[in-house]
Amino acid sequence: MAECFSNKIADDVEEYRAALQRCSPGNSRRSACLYSLANSLQARFEQQGALSDLDEAIELHRGALHLRPPGHSDRSASLNNLANRLADRFKQRGVLSDLDEAIEFHRAALLLRPLGHPRRSLLTDRFKQRGVLSDLDEVIELERAALLLRPPGHSDRSMSLNNLAISLRARFEQRGVLSIGPALLLRPLGHPRRSLSLNNLAVSLTDRFKQRGVLSDLDEVIELERAALLLRPPGHSDRSMSLNNLAISLRARFEQRGVLSDLDEAIELHRAALLLRPPRLTDRFKQRGVLSDLDEVIELERAALLLCPPGHSDRSVSLNNLAISLRARFEQRGVLSDLDDAIGLHRAALLIRPPGHSERSALRARFEQRGVLSDLDEAFNLYSQLSHLSHAASHNDLSAAKAWVASAEKLNHGSTLIAYQTALKILDQHVMLLSSSSRHFNVIRAATSSLATDAFSCSVRHGLLTNAVELVEQGRAVFWTQLARFRTPLDELSLSGDTGAALAEEFKRLSFHLRHAFDQSNEDQSPQIRQLAMQWDNIVSRIHMLPDFSRFLLPLLFPGLQKAAEDGPVIIVNASQYGCDALIILSAQDPVHVPLDITQAEVSKLSSNFQSLAEQFGSSDHEYDLVSILRNLWDHIVDPVVQALTESTIPPGSRIWWCPTAEFTLLPLHAAGPYEKKKDNLSHIYISSYTPTLATLIRARQQVSPDASPQHFAAIGQANPDKGKELRCVAPELAVVEKHVAPVASFTSLADSGATIQGALDILSRNQWLHLACHGMPNRQQAFESSFAMRDGPLMVKDIIRSDWQNPEFAFLSACHTTVGDEKSPDESIHLAAAMQFSGFRSVIGSMWSVDDKVAHQMVSAFYANLVDGSGRLDCTRAAVTLHKAVKTLRRHKVPLEQQIVFVHIGV
């Protein structure tokens, strides 16, 4: 019977091909002929798995769409047909451009059809590729709209409820909010779709079990899946899926309770579902140690491969499954022929599709066994293909590049540096696909890890110091870098000619609308944002084609980064699992390498000890323990740098900038010293500032206000916030600021009941200089919720970065913990002081730990007394020197050491 069906499809293809040949261009029936032939080819593809049939069907659907212009009654059908076939090809080949195009065609079709039309979108596939929740959110909104058009009593309401439940469950897997819908109630016994509802409810309960660990949920899942299986008798198209689902749940219960009958039943069910996938006998092997289970898996996978002959769409998957199992057996028995066979199968799969991680790792494993260099070369040749991607970078590409890095480092391979460069390039492209909103920070944090700091270490080991600077800069503060892309100054582009001016205006407009779209809601507005992002990418590509703008928005190369040292050396202090080093960036010569006699583990322990100590500041005298840590910093990190600065003829009294990475970001490098009589601490030799990245410092130097522009200063004080104890010295602190600033600048004060969240944001929009006296509230788990305590609630980091202030200059943050950021990703610098700096403030003073209210008043008095020079104007570039002098004043007044050194300067 199957042969008859196959022959009928072949006959249909030939018949429709002949009909198309008779239907010349211009014939009114040509679009219908194209459509019919495309459908017959699609049917043959589904039966035989030949991708050439699918390719031809897509081209025919394109031809049919061309003959159905806007206004044609069948245009929406053509759009959907083409979208569906592109989606099919994406599932076969994994080329994201097919998926993107399918989604856009579906969107176009939606505009021509009512919301309740059953053809929705394939956004979930793109979400799985890129991890952007906005795609999944759009699916849910579309399904909610469809549900509104299917009120109670509608024949398709249960289907709509079910679709929405599946999407909500997928979002639960990302965000942890579970909704189990009522679709099952609308599908009583005898309903043709009841088994589907049983299955979907089981899946949702499984997720809740994974989240909460309540075994009764898992028991209910098994009962639901047994009921679904009864409704899918032999011959039912979904029986294999039901067998497999029940088997997986039984295995999960076995893992919880250890009842072997559950595992035995699971294996029998997996055997029955063989056409879907080979059984999971490996679990029983792990429990009982019987290698025959693994042998059986291999035999079953060999049988499955016979069902996927050359040309079949699933052949590469089958080849790889068998290869993975053979390698697993090699790891158990050490028989090299299994590993050889695995590699041969992987090679056969490579001829059909691009390489995956398993192929590379198998070759590397055989190299480790036999030492045959050709295996190692082949593995790394496969990795090197990542350097020349023909498609947009995906999360999978980034994972593969990281695997390349790890393998190259482990084997000390010559491609290590190229691996890092490729991984950071893919990271940058991957981040470009994400929004600059805090909602995507977790994706960014997971993507970055220690990539940049390890790349720095690798470059230093190879003696490529300028390369080290470029790579560490590229992979740190990634969130802020993405945010800065939307605020890029466009003066040079605007003055480059008419084309440049037009592109600058369009870039500015799209950047504004993109930021506005991100900020309008707690959820990404996917359709609007997708359209804007595509337009934005297009404008950037066009700008790259202009002379002198080929690197617009791309990471700076060393000659550009070196500008950070124009006013004094910048010291990058790097901690990596492969070693710790400092590089001194100078304005007119190559970087100076300073090896550090300390390991990352030691830095981490030192940082942890210091954080524990800082939490106790103010409760008792901890000066002895603090001095011990500061001496340690001096001996192992700062003193070697000072010696190198001296050898580079940097005179005492000069300004220097620290750019720490990893665990170094949490340590008070500016306060290091021997703390012995007749010996100088760092603060006696140089004037220290900090910068999160070199590019940040460069941007701050470029944002210069005109000399003659009016200066507007705002002082905000909140002594009695919504939450937190009263601050008694806020009022006198603001009075001191006004005394020194009011004679030289337009001065506005906002305090007490006026110092609300909106009041603070409003006053910041009209002033370039800021003094803020209040409680600082760090949140090391949710860094974007770190805040300043206002009268009516918290003014958070995420509120600050949404603001668009005009030419801000200086901010003194007289509050606690304003430089304390996310504990899991210190290199991203997500804290209050950084938020002010990345929002445009060129110069910022913040605190590394808790500040005593009275000491803050003393510091502020000493600082502002020295800020105004003889010119009668405020100059933010004087802030670091002025803070340096104020600290000396506190030292003379016998202020506790931890309060003398709590404030730091960031920026110009």
Secondary structure as GFF3:
##gff-version 3
##sequence-region A 1 908
A	DSSP	alpha_helix	2	22	.	.	.	ID=ss1
A	DSSP	alpha_helix	30	48	.	.	.	ID=ss2
A	DSSP	alpha_helix	51	66	.	.	.	ID=ss3
A	DSSP	alpha_helix	75	93	.	.	.	ID=ss4
A	DSSP	alpha_helix	96	111	.	.	.	ID=ss5
A	DSSP	alpha_helix	123	130	.	.	.	ID=ss6
A	DSSP	alpha_helix	133	148	.	.	.	ID=ss7
A	DSSP	alpha_helix	157	175	.	.	.	ID=ss8
A	DSSP	three_ten_helix	183	186	.	.	.	ID=ss9
A	DSSP	alpha_helix	194	212	.	.	.	ID=ss10
A	DSSP	alpha_helix	215	230	.	.	.	ID=ss11
A	DSSP	alpha_helix	239	257	.	.	.	ID=ss12
A	DSSP	alpha_helix	260	272	.	.	.	ID=ss13
A	DSSP	alpha_helix	281	288	.	.	.	ID=ss14
A	DSSP	alpha_helix	291	306	.	.	.	ID=ss15
A	DSSP	alpha_helix	315	333	.	.	.	ID=ss16
A	DSSP	alpha_helix	336	350	.	.	.	ID=ss17
A	DSSP	alpha_helix	357	370	.	.	.	ID=ss18
A	DSSP	alpha_helix	373	384	.	.	.	ID=ss19
A	DSSP	three_ten_helix	385	388	.	.	.	ID=ss20
A	DSSP	alpha_helix	395	411	.	.	.	ID=ss21
A	DSSP	alpha_helix	416	432	.	.	.	ID=ss22
A	DSSP	three_ten_helix	438	440	.	.	.	ID=ss23
A	DSSP	alpha_helix	441	448	.	.	.	ID=ss24
A	DSSP	alpha_helix	451	461	.	.	.	ID=ss25
A	DSSP	alpha_helix	465	474	.	.	.	ID=ss26
A	DSSP	alpha_helix	478	485	.	.	.	ID=ss27
A	DSSP	alpha_helix	491	494	.	.	.	ID=ss28
A	DSSP	alpha_helix	498	519	.	.	.	ID=ss29
A	DSSP	alpha_helix	526	544	.	.	.	ID=ss30
A	DSSP	alpha_helix	558	561	.	.	.	ID=ss31
A	DSSP	three_ten_helix	562	565	.	.	.	ID=ss32
A	DSSP	beta_strand	570	576	.	.	.	ID=ss33
A	DSSP	beta_strand	579	585	.	.	.	ID=ss34
A	DSSP	beta_strand	592	595	.	.	.	ID=ss35
A	DSSP	alpha_helix	600	614	.	.	.	ID=ss36
A	DSSP	alpha_helix	623	633	.	.	.	ID=ss37
A	DSSP	pi_helix	634	638	.	.	.	ID=ss38
A	DSSP	alpha_helix	639	647	.	.	.	ID=ss39
A	DSSP	beta_strand	655	660	.	.	.	ID=ss40
A	DSSP	three_ten_helix	662	666	.	.	.	ID=ss41
A	DSSP	three_ten_helix	669	671	.	.	.	ID=ss42
A	DSSP	alpha_helix	682	685	.	.	.	ID=ss43
A	DSSP	beta_strand	687	690	.	.	.	ID=ss44
A	DSSP	alpha_helix	694	702	.	.	.	ID=ss45
A	DSSP	beta_strand	712	717	.	.	.	ID=ss46
A	DSSP	alpha_helix	730	741	.	.	.	ID=ss47
A	DSSP	beta_strand	746	751	.	.	.	ID=ss48
A	DSSP	three_ten_helix	752	754	.	.	.	ID=ss49
A	DSSP	alpha_helix	757	764	.	.	.	ID=ss50
A	DSSP	beta_strand	769	773	.	.	.	ID=ss51
A	DSSP	beta_strand	776	777	.	.	.	ID=ss52
A	DSSP	three_ten_helix	783	785	.	.	.	ID=ss53
A	DSSP	beta_strand	787	790	.	.	.	ID=ss54
A	DSSP	beta_strand	793	796	.	.	.	ID=ss55
A	DSSP	alpha_helix	797	800	.	.	.	ID=ss56
A	DSSP	beta_strand	810	814	.	.	.	ID=ss57
A	DSSP	three_ten_helix	826	828	.	.	.	ID=ss58
A	DSSP	alpha_helix	832	838	.	.	.	ID=ss59
A	DSSP	beta_strand	843	847	.	.	.	ID=ss60
A	DSSP	alpha_helix	853	867	.	.	.	ID=ss61
A	DSSP	three_ten_helix	876	878	.	.	.	ID=ss62
A	DSSP	alpha_helix	879	892	.	.	.	ID=ss63
A	DSSP	alpha_helix	897	900	.	.	.	ID=ss64
A	DSSP	beta_strand	903	907	.	.	.	ID=ss65
###
